Amino acid sequence: MPTAPPTTPAPAALLADFSDRLSPIVVKELRQGLRQPTFVIAFLCLQVLLCIVVLVAVLSAPVGSHAGLRVGSTVSGFFFVLLGIAILVVQPLRGLGALATEIKADTLDLLLLTRLNSWRITFGKWLALVSQSALLVVAVLPYLILRYYLGGMQLFSELLALLTLFIASASFTGVTVGFSATASLVIRGLVALGILLVLLVVPNMLAASMMRGGPLVLTLSTRAEVYGYAGFILMLVFFGYYFLEMGATQIAPAAENRSTCKRLVGLVVLGLLAWLLPNDGNALFPCWLIVASLLIVDALSERPEFAASVLRPFRRLGPLRYLASAFLLPGWASGIFFVALLVGITLALVKADVLINRTYADELRAFGPLWLAALLLPAVVVSVFMRKAKNLFTAYTVVFIASLIVALVFFIIGQTTNTTKQMMWLVPVCPSLGIMSYGDYGRANLKGDLLLCLALIPCGVFWLVLLLRSLAHWTRIRTLDHSLDAKPPAAVVTATPDAA
């Protein structure tokens, strides 16, 4: 019987598909993202513009000449400006629709029914966008090699600047992907506006730095520069991680705990910042304040409802479970104790001259309580008047922005009417006004005990209000904990002479 001739596979069957080791959400987003007009147009425009810049540079000055060195610096400026617009603005803006499209199409429940949890969904969408940004970076590397032949290139510095640009792009993308879970179009619009402001500021900074050999030409020649750069990268990584976790928390089911890991990572980042950065008032304290503020906002805006299964890992800690639950359970009920923990750590480090030296500590001793009161006020308003809000983070953000607007109005009135000193008595009701007028109070010698008292009073009152509002949630948590207690075995009745 004659054998059939071997069949030739179709050309499409010879193409290698994505590996099965990749997350399905990453494969799905990559297939859709690489075909989107936004990415294709950005890719082609970047290639065409860089090709024109390099061609003009090569034709305008001979390679290796003095004029070529000057033109090479100009080419570096154009290179980083165009790449910065592509991966710092265009790519992050695409992340604003990452989770919003799933929420609008009502497909999140279908994804959560699979083996994908909320973190894998959020991280997969972020990874797909970052992979496309990496493709843009790799695609423009040949132009950087051509720029090397023009002469005058600081290879290590420019490669380090390129790596920093990519890490910043990944961080900004994490911010937009995390905010894409927010239903409010106003908040997402504000994030987009902030990125557009980056479009106006960053290209000028990059151009000035690369063309004039400015501060962005990184050398890392001293230990202080290495530690400072490591602290800067740590801040970027934390920003991306925090907002990704924030987006995952908003789409997570009640049985998934994202809060414990988030708070522990935040404490670790604070410890690393205290180790890396100097306490000169210009590096460590602002970074510490930003990270601690993000942790406080997150802790005070989490929904307090969760399933009983969330308590099982805490029950394994034995007698320490009550202490761990008070600080690390999901929800703002434990968040108020976590805020108290952060405040205690900050005060201890300030007293020990670790966080900030004593000169700056005396000048800023009222600023910290004012900022804490400004962060506690929206949580009080939400817990008292907006308890049934569907998204507590959105409600918190709206109230916080509204408080800033009210404070700005009073600040402008005080500046125009020269009544800033009299408006100091409004600080307990609107702590943001004290922050905006802090410089004026310093010039009027009002940074003493009076302003400190006006800052501490709302802090204590707001925290006590939140504590009283949380009692009902702690009662529910205690009930859930008791429901997990093992039932005692039924008594076995045996026939004994006494029983007979």
C-alpha positions in Angstrom: 0.0 0.0 0.0 1.7 3.3 -1.1 2.5 5.7 1.7 1.1 9.2 1.6 3.6 11.9 0.9 4.6 14.0 3.9 2.5 17.1 4.2 4.1 20.5 4.5 2.8 22.5 7.4 1.1 25.8 6.6 3.3 28.9 6.9 1.2 30.2 9.8 2.0 26.9 11.8 5.7 27.6 11.5 5.4 30.8 13.5 6.3 30.6 17.1 3.6 31.9 19.5 4.1 33.4 22.9 5.5 31.0 25.5 3.0 29.2 27.8 5.1 30.4 30.7 3.8 33.9 30.2 0.7 35.0 32.0 -2.4 34.9 29.7 -3.2 38.5 30.6 0.2 39.6 29.4 -0.2 37.7 26.1 -3.7 39.1 25.6 -2.5 42.7 26.3 0.6 42.4 24.1 -1.4 41.1 21.1 -3.9 44.0 21.4 -1.3 46.7 22.3 1.1 46.0 19.5 -1.7 46.5 17.0 -3.1 49.7 18.5 -2.6 52.9 16.4 -1.1 54.7 19.5 1.9 52.4 19.7 2.4 52.1 16.0 2.3 55.9 15.4 4.6 56.5 18.3 7.1 53.9 17.1 7.1 55.1 13.5 7.4 58.8 14.4 10.2 58.1 16.8 12.1 56.2 14.1 11.6 58.8 11.4 12.5 61.8 13.6 15.6 60.2 15.0 16.7 59.2 11.5 16.3 62.8 10.3 18.3 64.1 13.3 21.2 61.7 12.9 21.3 62.2 9.1 21.4 66.0 9.5 24.1 65.8 12.2 26.3 63.5 10.1 26.0 65.8 7.0 26.5 69.0 9.0 29.8 68.1 10.7 32.6 65.6 9.9 33.0 62.7 12.2 35.6 63.3 14.9 36.0 67.1 14.3 35.5 69.7 16.9 32.2 70.7 15.3 31.2 67.0 15.3 31.7 66.9 19.1 29.3 69.9 19.5 26.8 68.4 17.2 27.0 65.1 19.0 25.9 66.7 22.2 23.0 68.2 20.4 22.0 64.8 18.9 22.1 63.4 22.5 19.7 66.1 23.6 17.2 65.4 20.7 17.6 61.6 21.3 16.6 61.8 25.0 13.9 64.4 24.4 12.1 62.3 21.7 12.5 59.1 23.6 11.3 60.8 26.8 8.1 62.0 25.1 7.5 58.4 23.8 8.0 56.4 27.0 7.4 59.0 29.7 4.2 60.5 28.2 2.6 58.5 25.4 3.1 55.0 27.0 1.9 55.9 30.5 -1.2 57.7 29.1 -2.2 54.4 27.5 -2.3 52.9 31.0 -5.3 55.1 32.0 -7.6 52.7 30.2 -6.0 49.4 31.3 -8.4 48.4 34.0 -11.1 50.9 33.1 -11.9 49.0 29.9 -12.3 45.8 31.9 -14.6 47.5 34.4 -16.7 49.2 31.7 -17.0 45.9 29.8 -17.9 44.1 33.0 -15.3 41.4 32.4 -13.4 41.5 35.6 -15.6 38.9 37.3 -14.9 36.5 34.4 -11.1 37.1 34.8 -11.3 36.6 38.6 -13.1 33.3 38.1 -10.0 31.9 36.5 -6.7 31.3 38.3 -5.8 35.0 37.9 -6.1 37.1 41.0 -6.4 40.9 41.1 -2.6 41.4 41.4 -1.8 39.2 38.4 -4.4 41.0 36.3 -3.0 44.4 37.2 0.6 43.4 37.0 0.0 41.7 33.6 -1.5 44.9 32.1 1.4 46.9 33.5 4.0 44.4 32.2 2.5 44.5 28.7 2.8 48.3 28.5 6.4 48.2 29.9 7.3 45.5 27.4 6.2 47.8 24.6 8.2 50.7 26.1 11.2 48.3 26.2 10.7 47.6 22.5 10.8 51.4 21.8 14.1 51.7 23.8 15.7 48.7 22.0 14.6 50.0 18.6 16.4 53.4 19.1 19.7 51.9 20.4 21.2 51.9 16.9 20.9 55.7 16.8 22.8 55.9 20.1 25.6 53.8 18.5 25.7 56.2 15.5 25.9 59.1 18.0 29.0 57.4 19.5 30.9 57.8 16.3 30.4 61.6 16.3 32.6 61.7 19.3 32.4 63.3 22.8 29.9 60.7 24.1 30.1 59.8 27.8 29.1 56.2 27.3 28.4 55.2 30.9 26.6 58.4 31.8 24.3 58.2 28.8 23.5 54.5 29.2 22.8 55.1 32.8 20.5 58.0 31.9 18.8 55.7 29.4 18.2 53.1 32.1 16.9 55.8 34.5 14.5 57.0 31.8 13.2 53.5 31.3 12.7 52.9 35.1 10.9 56.2 35.3 8.6 55.2 32.4 7.8 51.9 34.2 7.0 53.8 37.4 4.7 56.3 35.6 3.0 53.5 33.8 2.3 51.8 37.2 0.8 55.1 38.4 -1.6 55.3 35.5 -2.5 51.6 35.5 -3.3 51.8 39.2 -5.5 54.9 38.7 -7.3 53.3 35.8 -9.3 51.3 38.4 -10.8 54.5 39.7 -14.3 55.1 38.3 -14.0 58.9 38.5 -13.2 60.5 35.2 -12.1 63.6 37.1 -9.3 61.8 38.9 -8.1 60.1 35.8 -8.2 63.4 34.0 -6.1 65.0 36.7 -3.5 62.2 36.3 -3.5 62.7 32.6 -3.0 66.5 33.2 0.0 65.8 35.4 1.6 63.6 32.8 1.0 66.4 30.2 2.8 68.8 32.6 5.7 66.3 32.5 5.6 66.7 28.7 6.2 70.4 29.2 9.0 70.1 31.8 11.0 67.0 31.3 12.0 67.5 27.6 13.5 70.9 28.5 15.4 69.4 31.5 16.7 66.5 29.3 17.8 68.8 26.5 19.5 71.3 28.8 21.2 68.5 30.7 22.5 66.4 27.7 23.5 69.4 25.6 25.4 71.2 28.4 26.6 68.3 30.4 24.2 69.1 33.2 23.2 67.2 36.3 21.5 64.4 34.4 24.9 63.3 33.0 25.4 60.8 35.8 28.8 59.6 36.8 28.3 58.0 40.3 31.9 58.7 41.1 31.4 59.1 44.9 29.6 57.0 47.5 27.2 59.8 48.3 26.2 59.9 44.6 25.7 56.1 44.5 23.5 56.2 47.6 21.5 59.2 46.3 20.9 57.5 43.0 19.9 54.3 44.7 17.4 56.2 46.8 16.0 57.9 43.7 15.5 54.5 42.0 13.9 53.1 45.2 11.4 55.9 45.2 10.5 55.3 41.5 10.1 51.5 42.1 7.9 52.2 45.2 5.7 54.6 43.3 5.1 52.0 40.6 4.5 49.2 43.1 2.2 51.3 45.4 -0.1 52.4 42.7 -0.3 48.9 41.1 -1.2 47.6 44.5 -3.8 50.4 44.8 -5.4 49.4 41.6 -5.3 45.7 42.5 -6.9 46.5 45.9 -9.8 48.3 44.2 -10.7 45.3 42.0 -9.9 42.5 44.5 -12.7 40.4 45.9 -13.4 40.4 49.6 -11.5 37.2 50.2 -8.2 38.6 48.9 -5.9 40.5 51.2 -3.6 43.1 49.5 -3.2 45.4 52.4 -0.8 43.4 54.6 1.9 43.1 51.9 1.5 46.7 50.9 2.0 48.1 54.4 5.0 45.8 55.2 6.7 46.8 51.9 6.1 50.5 52.8 7.8 50.0 56.1 10.8 48.3 54.4 11.1 51.1 51.9 11.1 53.7 54.7 13.9 51.8 56.4 15.9 51.6 53.2 15.5 55.4 52.6 16.7 56.1 56.2 19.8 54.0 55.4 20.6 55.4 52.0 19.8 59.2 52.2 21.5 61.8 54.4 19.4 63.7 56.9 20.3 67.2 55.5 16.7 68.3 55.2 16.8 68.2 51.4 16.8 64.4 50.7 15.6 62.1 53.4 12.8 64.1 55.0 10.9 64.9 51.7 11.2 61.3 50.5 10.1 60.0 53.9 7.1 62.4 53.9 6.0 61.4 50.4 6.2 57.6 51.1 4.5 57.9 54.5 1.8 60.1 53.1 1.0 57.5 50.4 0.8 54.8 53.0 -1.5 56.9 55.2 -3.8 57.8 52.3 -4.0 54.1 51.4 -4.6 53.0 55.0 -7.4 55.5 55.5 -9.2 54.8 52.2 -9.5 51.0 52.2 -12.9 49.4 52.5 -13.2 47.6 55.8 -15.3 44.7 54.6 -13.5 41.4 54.0 -14.2 37.7 54.2 -13.4 35.5 57.2 -10.7 33.6 55.3 -8.5 36.8 55.5 -8.2 36.2 59.2 -6.8 32.6 58.9 -3.1 33.7 58.3 -3.2 35.9 61.4 -4.6 33.1 63.6 -1.4 31.2 63.0 0.6 33.8 64.8 -0.7 32.8 68.2 -0.8 35.5 70.9 0.7 38.0 68.4 -2.3 37.8 66.1 -4.1 40.6 67.9 -1.2 43.0 67.6 -0.6 42.1 64.0 -4.4 42.4 63.2 -4.5 45.9 64.7 -1.9 47.1 62.2 -2.1 44.9 59.1 -5.7 43.8 58.6 -7.3 45.3 55.5 -9.5 48.3 55.9 -9.3 51.8 57.5 -10.3 50.4 60.9 -6.8 48.9 61.3 -5.4 51.8 59.1 -5.9 54.3 61.9 -3.6 52.2 64.1 -1.1 51.8 61.3 -1.1 55.6 60.9 -0.3 55.9 64.7 2.5 53.4 64.2 4.0 55.6 61.3 3.7 58.7 63.4 5.4 57.0 66.3 8.3 55.8 64.1 8.7 59.3 62.6 8.7 61.1 66.0 11.3 58.6 67.3 13.6 59.1 64.3 13.2 62.9 64.5 14.2 62.9 68.2 17.2 60.7 67.4 18.3 63.1 64.6 18.1 60.3 62.1 15.3 61.6 59.9 16.3 65.2 60.0 19.0 67.3 61.8 18.0 69.5 64.7 18.2 72.8 62.7 15.6 71.7 60.2 13.5 69.9 62.9 13.0 73.2 64.8 11.8 74.9 61.6 9.4 72.0 60.6 8.1 70.9 63.9 4.6 72.2 63.2 4.6 71.2 59.5 4.3 67.5 60.2 1.2 67.7 62.4 -0.4 70.1 60.0 0.2 67.7 57.1 -1.1 64.8 59.1 -4.3 66.7 60.0 -4.8 67.5 56.3 -4.6 63.8 55.5 -6.9 62.8 58.4 -9.7 65.3 57.5 -10.9 63.6 54.3 -11.0 60.2 56.1 -13.2 61.8 58.8 -15.6 63.3 56.3 -15.9 60.1 54.3 -16.5 57.9 57.5 -19.1 60.3 58.8 -21.0 61.6 55.7 -20.0 59.2 52.9 -20.1 55.8 54.5 -22.0 54.2 51.6 -19.6 55.4 48.9 -18.9 52.6 46.4 -15.2 53.5 46.2 -13.7 54.9 49.3 -10.4 55.9 47.6 -12.3 58.0 45.1 -14.4 59.6 47.8 -11.2 60.3 49.9 -9.4 61.9 46.9 -12.4 64.1 46.0 -12.7 65.4 49.6 -8.9 66.0 49.8 -8.9 68.0 46.5 -12.0 70.0 47.8 -10.1 70.8 51.0 -7.1 72.0 49.1 -9.4 74.2 46.9 -11.1 75.7 50.0 -7.7 76.3 51.6 -6.4 78.0 48.4 -9.4 80.3 48.4 -8.9 81.4 52.0 -5.1 81.8 51.3 -5.8 84.1 48.3 -8.2 86.1 50.4 -5.7 86.4 53.2 -2.9 87.5 50.8 -5.1 90.1 49.1 -6.5 91.5 52.3 -3.4 91.1 54.5 -5.4 89.0 57.0 -3.2 85.8 56.8 -2.3 86.2 60.5 -6.0 86.4 61.6 -6.9 83.4 59.4 -4.6 81.3 61.5 -7.6 80.4 63.7 -9.2 78.6 60.8 -6.3 76.1 60.7 -8.0 73.5 63.1 -11.0 73.4 60.7 -8.9 73.5 57.4 -5.3 72.3 58.1 -4.4 72.7 54.5 -4.6 76.5 55.0 -1.8 76.2 57.6 0.4 74.3 55.1 -0.1 77.0 52.4 0.5 79.8 54.9 3.4 78.2 56.7 6.0 80.5 55.1 3.9 83.6 56.1 3.6 82.4 59.6 7.3 82.0 59.8 7.9 85.6 58.7 5.3 86.7 61.3 7.1 84.6 64.0 4.0 82.3 64.5 5.8 79.0 64.1 6.0 78.6 67.9 3.9 76.7 70.4 0.6 78.4 69.2 0.8 77.0 65.7 1.9 73.6 67.0 -1.1 73.5 69.3 -3.4 74.5 66.5 -1.9 71.6 64.5 -2.0 69.0 67.2 -5.7 69.7 68.2 -7.2 68.6 64.9 -4.9 65.6 64.7 -6.1 64.3 68.0 -9.8 65.1 67.4 -9.8 63.6 63.9 -8.0 60.4 65.1 -10.5 60.0 68.0 -13.4 60.4 65.6 -12.1 57.7 63.3 -11.4 55.4 66.3 -15.0 55.8 67.5 -16.3 55.2 64.0 -14.2 52.0 63.7 -15.7 50.3 66.8 -18.5 48.8 64.8 -16.1 47.3 62.3 -13.9 45.8 65.1 -17.1 44.2 66.5 -17.7 42.6 63.1 -14.1 41.5 62.8 -14.3 39.8 66.3 -17.4 38.0 65.2 -15.7 36.7 62.0 -12.7 35.6 64.1 -15.0 33.6 66.5 -16.7 32.0 63.6 -13.4 30.3 62.7 -13.0 28.8 66.1 -13.0 25.0 66.0 -16.2 23.4 67.2 -15.6 21.1 70.3 -16.2 17.4 69.5 -19.5 16.0 70.6 -19.4 14.2 73.9 -19.4 10.4 73.6 -21.7 8.6 76.0 -20.4 5.3 77.2 -22.3 2.6 79.1 -20.8 2.5 82.6 -22.1 1.0 85.8 -22.7 4.4 87.2 -24.6 5.5 84.2 -26.7 2.3 84.3 
